[in-house]
């Protein structure tokens, strides 16, 4: 079963791995000889920022798609339990740091309840929001 959270050591290992891609990015941006003395630090930072944004965008796109693929073709409505077909809808997603990507979000529609929903497949992690499993009682 996949872990919900990565350990600090796991995250450091991922950072170290991503840092190795810096060699490839530097070569792509400035060629085999490197930036030379005419390129200032600001330009190098711009390359690093663009690379970091691209890695973040690509990683999130793959992880979101892998997560969506685990849902299968039908999900039960959280109100009535009827099995409903999973479809995808494109929507823009802005992530930490100001990056953006177009997410293909899985969405279901229950014709009996006349509502759209996207239920999580597992219970939400502590401190994370989730959809109500049953209709909330009317307020008095």
Secondary structure as the mmCIF struct_conf table of DSSP 4:
data_model
#
loop_
_struct_conf.conf_type_id
_struct_conf.id
_struct_conf.beg_label_comp_id
_struct_conf.beg_label_asym_id
_struct_conf.beg_label_seq_id
_struct_conf.end_label_comp_id
_struct_conf.end_label_asym_id
_struct_conf.end_label_seq_id
BEND BEND1 UNK A 4 UNK A 5
HELX_RH_AL_P HELX_RH_AL_P1 UNK A 8 UNK A 30
TURN_TY1_P TURN_TY1_P1 UNK A 32 UNK A 33
BEND BEND2 UNK A 35 UNK A 35
TURN_TY1_P TURN_TY1_P2 UNK A 37 UNK A 38
BEND BEND3 UNK A 39 UNK A 39
HELX_RH_AL_P HELX_RH_AL_P2 UNK A 41 UNK A 69
TURN_TY1_P TURN_TY1_P3 UNK A 70 UNK A 71
BEND BEND4 UNK A 73 UNK A 73
STRN STRN1 UNK A 74 UNK A 76
TURN_TY1_P TURN_TY1_P4 UNK A 78 UNK A 80
STRN STRN2 UNK A 83 UNK A 95
TURN_TY1_P TURN_TY1_P5 UNK A 96 UNK A 98
STRN STRN3 UNK A 99 UNK A 110
TURN_TY1_P TURN_TY1_P6 UNK A 111 UNK A 114
STRN STRN4 UNK A 115 UNK A 117
BEND BEND5 UNK A 121 UNK A 122
HELX_LH_PP_P HELX_LH_PP_P1 UNK A 123 UNK A 125
TURN_TY1_P TURN_TY1_P7 UNK A 126 UNK A 127
BEND BEND6 UNK A 133 UNK A 134
HELX_LH_PP_P HELX_LH_PP_P2 UNK A 135 UNK A 139
#
